[in-house]
Structure formats: structure tokens, C-alpha cells
């Protein structure tokens, strides 16, 4: 999969003038929600159930107009999880978060990197906790592969969508 990452100054800039299309679908890792505009994907998250996602999206983009399309979301989610094609991602984050996310995209499928190694790779070797926080703030799971970040002892550490899901994702990539 090839990921092209564009950063914007605010979350509302992502949907400016056109709104956000979003949808839910089941995936090998549980329920998945996807949000996108013509500029690219700006939301991908995993869930234990299909409940509550519209509220989370509205909280992130309070000024956006939303259009639901589960069929298109299902099709796109399958492409993403198969790691096929080029995926354009448009996200809002701090300069530090963007720097971490760009480095995460460079970690090859089937590989992992420690938070310490990620901090060193971006030239901030003492910012290990901040790297972990940036991983936790990632708005586009799987595409920006924060699941590939592990503790220095190579144990899984935390994961916003649960350690069992992180283990399953890493297992699927090693096959």
C-alpha cells in the first residue's frame, strides 16, 4: 500500500465546502468506521460495536455536513485492509504528530518499531512518551500503522483500539 499524507491546520478544514462521507462495515478486526472527502481519508477507527460513531465524528468535525454510505465504506475498507492501491490521507495534527505519523507510514508491513526508535528516528530521542501519545491520537488506523509501534522490549504496550486487536493486526501482517 502506498500512503500519501497531507496535513491541514484544523480538522474542520478537511471537510470545508463539501462535507464528509462516512460509513460502517465489519472487518477482520471488528467494526470499522471510515470517513473521507474528495481530498482523501481522514478517519478510520475500529469498534466493538456499530454504536456511537456518528457522535464521535460530529465531535471531531462539529461544522461538517455528513453523508452516510456504508456500501462505499465497506468497499474502501476492504481495499485498505488488503493493502492495495494508493491511499490519500488528509489529517489535522500538531507538527510533532504529523512527523510521527509520517515515520509510521515508512515502517514496512510485517515489521515493528519501538517508541524509542521512533523518537530517535524523528530526531527527538527523549520524546518517547510524546511519540506514544501521537500514536494514540492517530485518526486513521491501519493506514497510518500505529499498531506497528511497540515497547522497547518488543511487547505490545498500549493501543487505542485494544491490545487483542493490535495483536491480530500484527499477526495478519506477518502471514
C-alpha positions as CSV (number, residue, x, y, z in Angstrom):
1,X,0.0,0.0,0.0
2,X,1.2,3.5,-0.8
3,X,0.1,6.3,1.5
4,X,0.2,9.9,0.5
5,X,-0.2,12.1,3.7
6,X,-1.4,15.7,3.6
7,X,-1.7,17.7,6.7
8,X,-4.0,20.6,7.3
9,X,-4.2,23.2,10.0
10,X,-7.5,22.2,11.5
11,X,-9.9,19.2,11.4
12,X,-12.7,21.4,10.0
13,X,-10.5,22.4,7.1
14,X,-10.7,18.7,5.9
15,X,-14.4,19.0,5.2
16,X,-14.6,22.6,4.2
17,X,-17.0,23.1,1.3
18,X,-18.0,19.5,0.8
19,X,-18.7,17.6,4.0
20,X,-17.6,14.1,5.0
21,X,-18.9,10.9,3.6
22,X,-18.7,8.1,6.2
23,X,-19.8,4.6,6.8
24,X,-19.5,1.5,8.9
25,X,-18.5,-2.1,8.0
26,X,-17.4,-5.2,9.6
27,X,-13.8,-6.1,9.2
28,X,-11.5,-8.9,10.3
29,X,-10.7,-6.7,13.3
30,X,-14.2,-5.8,14.3
31,X,-16.5,-3.0,13.3
32,X,-14.7,-0.3,11.3
33,X,-15.7,3.3,10.5
34,X,-14.3,5.2,7.7
35,X,-14.6,8.9,6.9
36,X,-13.4,10.6,3.7
37,X,-13.7,13.6,1.4
38,X,-12.6,14.1,-2.3
39,X,-9.2,15.0,-0.8
40,X,-8.7,11.7,1.0
41,X,-9.4,9.5,4.0
42,X,-9.5,11.5,7.3
43,X,-10.9,8.9,9.7
44,X,-10.6,5.2,10.2
45,X,-11.3,3.6,13.5
46,X,-12.1,0.2,15.0
47,X,-15.0,-0.5,17.3
48,X,-16.5,-3.3,19.3
49,X,-20.0,-2.5,18.1
50,X,-21.6,-0.1,15.5
51,X,-23.0,2.1,18.2
52,X,-21.9,5.7,18.8
53,X,-19.8,6.5,15.8
54,X,-21.8,9.4,14.4
55,X,-21.4,11.3,17.7
56,X,-17.7,10.7,17.7
57,X,-17.4,12.0,14.1
58,X,-19.6,15.0,14.9
59,X,-17.4,15.8,17.9
60,X,-14.3,15.8,15.8
61,X,-15.8,17.8,12.9
62,X,-18.5,20.0,14.5
63,X,-19.0,22.1,11.4
64,X,-19.1,19.3,8.8
65,X,-22.1,18.0,6.9
66,X,-22.2,14.2,7.0
67,X,-23.4,11.8,4.4
68,X,-23.6,8.1,5.3
69,X,-22.6,5.5,2.8
70,X,-22.0,2.0,4.3
71,X,-21.7,0.3,0.9
72,X,-18.9,2.6,-0.3
73,X,-17.2,2.4,3.1
74,X,-17.3,-1.4,3.0
75,X,-15.7,-1.4,-0.4
76,X,-13.0,1.1,0.6
77,X,-12.2,-0.6,3.9
78,X,-11.7,-3.9,2.2
79,X,-9.2,-2.3,-0.3
80,X,-7.4,-0.6,2.6
81,X,-7.2,-3.8,4.7
82,X,-5.9,-5.7,1.7
83,X,-3.1,-3.1,1.4
84,X,-3.9,-2.5,-2.2
85,X,-3.6,0.7,-4.1
86,X,-2.6,4.3,-3.2
87,X,-4.5,5.9,-0.3
88,X,-4.5,9.6,0.1
89,X,-4.8,10.7,3.7
90,X,-5.8,14.1,4.9
91,X,-5.3,14.7,8.6
92,X,-5.0,17.6,11.1
93,X,-2.4,17.3,13.9
94,X,0.4,19.1,15.6
95,X,3.7,19.3,13.7
96,X,5.1,16.7,16.1
97,X,2.2,14.3,15.5
98,X,2.5,14.7,11.7
99,X,6.2,13.9,12.0
100,X,5.5,10.7,13.9
101,X,2.7,9.7,11.6
102,X,4.9,10.2,8.5
103,X,7.5,8.0,10.1
104,X,5.0,5.3,11.0
105,X,4.0,5.1,7.3
106,X,7.6,4.1,6.5
107,X,7.6,1.0,8.8
108,X,7.3,-1.9,6.4
109,X,4.3,-4.3,6.6
110,X,5.2,-7.2,9.0
111,X,7.8,-5.1,10.9
112,X,7.6,-3.1,14.1
113,X,9.4,-0.2,15.6
114,X,9.8,0.7,19.3
115,X,8.5,4.0,20.5
116,X,12.1,4.7,21.5
117,X,13.3,4.0,17.9
118,X,10.6,6.2,16.5
119,X,11.6,9.1,18.8
120,X,15.2,8.7,17.7
121,X,14.3,8.5,14.1
122,X,12.5,11.8,14.2
123,X,15.4,13.5,16.0
124,X,13.7,13.6,19.4
125,X,15.2,10.7,21.4
126,X,13.8,11.9,24.7
127,X,10.2,12.2,23.4
128,X,9.3,8.6,23.8
129,X,6.0,9.3,25.7
130,X,5.1,12.0,23.3
131,X,5.6,9.5,20.4
132,X,3.2,7.2,22.2
133,X,0.7,10.0,22.6
134,X,1.0,10.8,18.9
135,X,0.3,7.2,18.1
136,X,-2.8,7.2,20.3
137,X,-4.0,10.4,18.6
138,X,-3.8,8.9,15.1
139,X,-7.1,9.5,13.3
140,X,-6.6,7.0,10.5
141,X,-5.9,3.5,12.0
142,X,-4.2,0.8,9.8
143,X,-3.4,3.3,7.0
144,X,-1.1,5.2,9.4
145,X,0.1,2.0,11.1
146,X,0.3,2.9,14.7
147,X,-0.2,-0.8,15.5
148,X,3.4,-1.3,14.4
149,X,4.7,0.8,17.3
150,X,5.8,-1.4,20.3
151,X,7.6,-1.0,23.6
152,X,11.4,-1.2,23.6
153,X,11.2,-4.8,24.9
154,X,9.0,-5.6,21.8
155,X,5.9,-6.2,23.9
156,X,2.7,-4.6,22.5
157,X,2.2,-1.8,25.0
158,X,-1.0,0.2,24.6
159,X,-3.3,0.5,21.7
160,X,-6.2,2.9,21.4
161,X,-8.4,0.1,19.9
162,X,-7.3,-2.7,22.3
163,X,-4.3,-5.0,22.6
164,X,-6.1,-8.0,21.3
165,X,-6.9,-6.1,18.1
166,X,-3.3,-4.9,17.8
167,X,-2.0,-8.4,18.2
168,X,-4.4,-9.6,15.5
169,X,-3.3,-6.9,13.1
170,X,0.3,-7.7,13.6
171,X,-0.4,-11.4,13.2
172,X,-2.3,-10.7,9.9
173,X,0.6,-8.7,8.6
174,X,3.2,-11.5,9.3
175,X,1.3,-14.1,7.3
